Amino acid sequence: MVGGRAPKSPQGQRPSGLNRVAAAAGIVGGVAIVAAVIFFSGWTQGIRSAGDNHAAPAMIGPRGMMGSGGKVGPGQMPPSAFVAVSVATVWTTPQSPRPVDHPALTNPVDIRGWLSDMTLAQQQALTSNNLTQTQALFGDRVFVVGQQGDWDKVLVPGQPTPKNVLGYPGWIPKAQLTTDASYGALKDHASFALADRGITTWLYRDSGLSDHDLEISTNTGLPVLSRSATAVVVATPDRGPRWLDARTVAVYEKPTDISHPTGADLVRYAAVFVNVPYLWGGRAGFGFDCSGFTSIIYQVHGITLPRDADAQAADSQGRPVDKSALQPGDLLFYSHGSKDPDNPDAIYHVAMYSGNGEMIEAFDSTTPVRITPIRLDADYWGARRYLDQPR
């Protein structure tokens, strides 16, 4: 295969592959909510209508070419859109989805239904036919660099890749994206609530946290409008202000405010996801592939690694660690034959060392996230540690 992914293993691991508002709110709280509603009025006007052996979105070069969707001038960024579903799967091409993939293409999406409807062979075909690339979470920014029919060609920032300096490339249905300049401004400048306490959490329509609106994944970050001891009011890209249970999120002024983790912190959080399904291209609490899992565990803790396993191994944030000196949180890499520590191109899998001779991993389509004895077999390529470097 080409385009930055090493060959897949027979198992199909991804090789290459970021406070209840009191019901009796006083005048200040009421004014804040009213202001938020006014600020986001007209939101629906911004809603858009409804493996790498394929060509990826064009790099944005010195002339500002964006591919089939148009141009930007030198030094300009492509236009932004925002994910309007709990998790948007990024497809290799608009032709990649099959009939069984329909639940992953709609707004709202049904990722659990999609996974349960697929046969094992259909799940494995996501890998063998390189149908999906990655995923983006609710409220995430994407850069739109082209379009084809009902699809937008996008770059997903916050998922570093050698494929494009602006973000991970692929295609998302237009129905799953929206545009709103007001939300974008808040996304850029407001404090944010980060879902970091479990696999998923809920957005609510009410301050009493009784009316469920949307289930969102770990690592979802949304701009904060106001907060109390029990709830956080957040902006959303397409549905106005919503409430989050304060027990399920942390609020930060900026990403660098996230406390630098220990290896034990990473492992403790990773263990929360044991038994979450494997999904090729998955990077959400509904399903992970190997490098989607390791990258999201680090990103929740304020450290952004490349999206894919080979790029994670090559990342300058990491330093090599001998197998006799492994510590919890170190990443373990596996390759087909290559033992050259300076050449990660053959890497097909990544796992996290969890201590006591064990590792935690999203292994393959037959196996959910699991803790298992460490494998130091013929395919073991080496380990990297990322916690010794300042952010």
N, C-alpha and C positions, 0 to 999 in steps of 0.2 A: 504494500500500500504506500501511498505518497501523501505529502502535505503535512508531515509532522507527526504522524502516528506510526509507531512501530508495528510489526505484524502482530496479529492477535494470537493468543494462546488457544488451544483447542477448547478450553472452558469459556472463552469469550470475554476475559477480563478486559477492561478498557486500558489500553497502554498509555495513550497520551492524553494523551489526555493527560461569599462572601457574606394614669392611676385613677380606677373607677371615679368619674366625676360624681360628686355626691348628689344624691337625688334631690336633696334640699339645697341645691347650689344657691349661693347668695347673689347679690346684684353683680359683683365682679365676675363670677362664673357665668352668669346669664349673659352679660355683655360680651364675654369672650366667645361664647357659643354663637350668639347672634352675629357677631362680627365674622366668625368663621363661616357661617352659612352664607352671609352676604359675599364674603370674599370668594367663595366657591360657587356662587350662583352662576347659572348658565353652563354648569359643568358638562352636561350632556351634549352641548354644542361641540365640545372638543372630541367626542368619541368618533373614532375612525370606523367607517363602514367595514359593514361586514364584507471517522472514517474518511474520508478525505479523498476518495477516488473520484469524487465529483468536483467540479469547479467551485472554488470558494469565492465569496465576494471580493471584488477587486481591492487591492491596497490603495489607499489615498496617497497619491504621489505629489510631486512638486507642482504639477499643473492642476491639482484639485480634482482629478477625475474620480467619480464615484461608481462607475459601472453603468448599468442600464438605466438607472433612475435619475441621472442628471449630473450636475457639477457643483462643486463649491470652489470659492476662490482660494488662492494661496493663503495658508495660515488659518483658514476658517474651519470650524467643526461642522460635520454633517448635521442635519436636523435631528432633533430628539423625538422619541415617542416613549411611552411608559406602559409597562405591563399591566393589563386590566383584569387578569385572572390570577388565581392563587399561584399557579406555576405555568409558565408558557414553555413548551418544548420547542427547542430550536432544531429544525429539520435540515438535512443536507441539501435538498432541493424541494421546490413545490410539488414535485412528482413523487417524493419519497413516501408519503403516507399511503396506507392500504385501507380498505374498508373497515377493518377491525380497529384502526386508529382513530376513528371518528370522535370518540369521547375525549381525545386529547386535543382536538382541533376547534372545539366550540367555546362559547362564552356564555355561561360558566363551563369550566372543564370538569371532567370526572376522571381524575388520574387513577383512583382506586378501581373504578369500574373498568377502565382501560386495561389495567394490569390483570384484573381477574378474568376479563373476557379473552385475553390472548392465551393461546396454547403455548406450551413450552417451545415448540418449534417456531411459532410466531415471535415470541420474545427473543429467541436466539437469532432470528433473522434481522432484528434491529441491529445486531452486531455484525453478523456475517455479510449483510447487504449494506452496511454502513448507512442506515436510514436516518439516524438522529445524531446530533452533535453535542448539545448541552441543554441546560434549562436556565430560564430567568424567572425571578420571583416577583410577586405582586408589588407594584410600585417601582420596580427597577427601571432605570433609564436604559434605553437602547438607542443606537445611532442608526438611522434609516439611510441606506446607501443605494437602494434600488427597489424595484417592485416588479411584480409579474402577476397580473390578474388580481386575485384576492390575497396575495401574499406580499410581505415586505421583506426585502433583503436587509439584514441587520448586522451590527457589530455589538457585542455585549461587553461593556466595560466592567472592570472588577474581576474579570476572568482572564488574566494575562496569558498570552499565547504568542509563539513565534509567527503565527499566521498573519497577524495584523496588530500593529502597535496600539490601535484604538480599542480592540476587544475581540472577543471570540465570534467568528463569522457563521452565518447560517440564515435560515428563513423562518419567519413566524407568520401565522395567519393574521391579516389585518384586523379581524374581529377580536383578537386578543390584545390589541394595542390601542392606546388613546393618546391624544395630545392635549396639553393644557399648560399654557405659559405660567399661570399662577402656581400650579402644583410644581412645575419645574423650578421656579424661583425658591419655593420653600425647600425643595429637595436639595438645592445647592447651599442654602444659607441657614435653615432652621436647625435646632436641635432635633434629634431623632430617637425614636423608640426602636430598640432592637429585640426581636423575638429570640431569646437565648436561654430559656428555662425548660425546654422540652421539645418533642418531635414536631408538634404543630400547636397553634393556639387559635383563638377566634377573635374576629372583629365583631363588635356588637352595634346594634342600631340605637341603643338606649344607654343612659347612664347607670341604670340598674343592672346592666349586664345580664339581661334575661332574654333578649331578642337576638339570636344568632344571625349574623349576616354572611360572613365568609371565613372559612377555615384557611389559615395561612401557615406557611412553613417556618421552621427555624431559619434564622439568618435574614428574615424579612425585616427591612428597616424603613420606617415611615416617619415623615416630619411631624413634630409635636406642636399642637396648638395650645393645649393647656393640660394641667395634671392636678390630681389630688392624691391623697394617701392610698386610695384604692383603685383609681383608674387613670388612664392616660387618653386624652382626646388627640387623635391623629388626623392629618389630612390624607386623603386617598386620591388616586389619579382620576377616578370616574364616578364616585358615589358620595362625595361630600364628606363631612367629618364623621368619624366613627370612633368607638370606644374600645380600648384594650384593658384587660385585667392587669393591674400593675404588678401582680405576682408573676406574670409570664414574660415580662420585658424588663430591660434596663434602658435608662434614658441617658444619652450622652450629648454634649455640646458639639463634639467633633469626633471623628473616628480615632484620633490619637489619644483620646481620653480613656479608651478601653484599657483596662489593666493588663500589663504584660503577663501572660500565663506561665505557669509551671507545666512540666510534662504531666504531672498528676492531674492538673486541671483539664488538660486536653483529653487524657484517657478517661477521666470520670465522665466528661460530656459525651465522648464517643460511645461509651458503654450504654448511654440512654437509647441508642439507636439499634441495639441488638434486636434482631428479628424484623427490622424494616426490610422490605423487598429489594432485591437487586433490579436495577433498570439501567440498561445501556444509555448513556447520555444523562442519567439522572443526577440532579444536584439539588434535591429538596427532601424534606422529611417524608415524602410519599414514596421515594425510591431513589437509590444511589447506584452509580457505578464506582469503581475503586478509587479513582482520582477525584471524582465528584465528592466522595465521602471525606477523603483526607483534606481536600481544599476547603470544604465548608466548615469542618471542625476547627481548622486554623483561623478561618476568616471570622467566625463568630467571636474569636478571642483576639481580633484586631490585627491578625497577620495574614496578608494576602499572598498566597502562593499561586504559581501558574495553574491553569485548569487541568492540564494533562500530566500523566505520570512521567513521561520522559523529560518534559520541561521542568517538572518539580525536581527531578534528580539533577538537572543541569543548573538550577537556579542558584545565583550567587549568594542568596541568603543562607544557604545550607553549607555545612562542611561535612566531609566524610567522617564516619565513625566506624571503628573496628567492631566486628561482631562480639568481641570479648568485652566491649565497653558500652554496650547498648543501655540507654535509659528510656523510661516511659516518655512517649511523645515522638521519639525518633521515627522516621519513615523508612520502611524496608522496600527495596525494589527488586524486581525479578525480570530476567531477560531470557531470550532464546539463544543461549550459547555465548554471547559476548560477555567477557569479564573485564573489559577495559573500563576502569572507573572514570576515564575522561571521555567515554563515548556512550552516552545513554540512548542512542538511537534504537537499539534492539529491545528496550524495556517494554514490557507488556502489562505489568501489574505493580501496584503499590499497596502496602498495608502499614499499620501503625503498631509499633512495639508498645505493649501494654504492661510489661513487667512480668517477673516470675516465669520467664521462658515462654510467654504467650504473646499473641498479636491479635489485633482486631482489624477486620477487613470486610469489604463488600466484594465477594469472590466471583460469583458467576450467576447465571440465570436460574440455576437450580438451587441456589443457596442464598438465604437472606444474610444481612449483616451478622457476623459471628465473631466470637472470641475462640481462638484455636491455638494449639501449640505452634511455636515459631517454626518456620520451614527454612533451614539453612542447607538446601539441597543444591543440585547441579544448576538450577535456574537462579539461585540467589545472586544478585548483582552487587549489592552493597547497601549501606544505610547512610542517611543524611540527618543532621541535626540543625534545626532552625532557630532554637531558642536562645542561642548564645549571642545573636546579633541584635543590636538595637534596631527599632523600627525606623 
